[in-house]
Amino acid sequence: MKKVIIGLVIALSVFIIGSVYIYQRANAPFARAEDETIAFISERTDLDRPEDFYWYNGEETTFSVRGFNDADEEKLYIVKQEGGAITTVAASEMMTEQQAISQTRQAREPKKILNAKVGLLNDIPIWEVTYRNDNNRLGYYIINLQTGEWIRTIDNI
């Protein structure tokens, strides 16, 4: 009986260690992109305290950081992967993530909100809210980040 318990403990330990390793390997690209983006923005702008990071893959890939500068002003910095151009938006000039999610709930009545990301669509800062509809299919609700205007919906994917 003692050998069985030792065998189970060893098997469970191997499973847990393997799961942690796989999880870390899966998240490594995201963590590296976040670290590199924060360093890139900090070197070129007034970003002092990063708060949130977003990775958007639309027509072009962008990385975004929401944070505060030395004057304690909240800003959003959006970096294009190609070329590294930075778009900066003051928090006072944009809708919040919660407002984007609320607008999506009202307009689409989703079964579940999965996430919200900041990106650029034709050089316009956007919120892309990802959700599951009543048919359990994926949908995207895209909103102008500054005006709150609906841009487009992609549904039933």
Long-range contacts (C-beta under 8 A, 24 or more apart in sequence): 30-55, 33-63, 34-63, 37-63, 37-64, 37-65, 37-79, 38-65, 40-79, 40-84, 41-65, 41-77, 41-79, 41-86, 44-86, 45-69, 45-77, 45-86, 45-88, 46-70, 46-71, 46-75, 47-75, 47-77, 52-97, 54-117, 54-118, 54-119, 55-117, 56-117, 56-118, 56-119, 56-120, 56-128, 58-119, 58-120, 58-121, 58-128, 59-121, 59-122, 60-120, 62-118, 62-119, 62-120, 64-117, 64-118, 64-119, 66-91, 66-118, 76-118, 76-125, 76-145, 78-118, 78-119, 78-120, 78-125, 80-120, 87-120, 87-123, 87-125, 89-125, 89-145, 89-146, 93-146, 94-125, 94-145, 94-146, 95-127, 95-143, 95-145, 95-146, 95-148, 97-127, 99-148, 100-127, 100-129, 100-143, 100-145, 101-129, 103-129, 103-141, 103-143, 103-148, 103-150, 104-129, 104-131, 104-141, 104-143, 107-141, 107-150, 107-153, 108-133, 108-139, 108-141, 108-153, 108-155, 109-134, 110-139, 111-136, 114-138, 118-145, 121-151, 124-151, 126-151
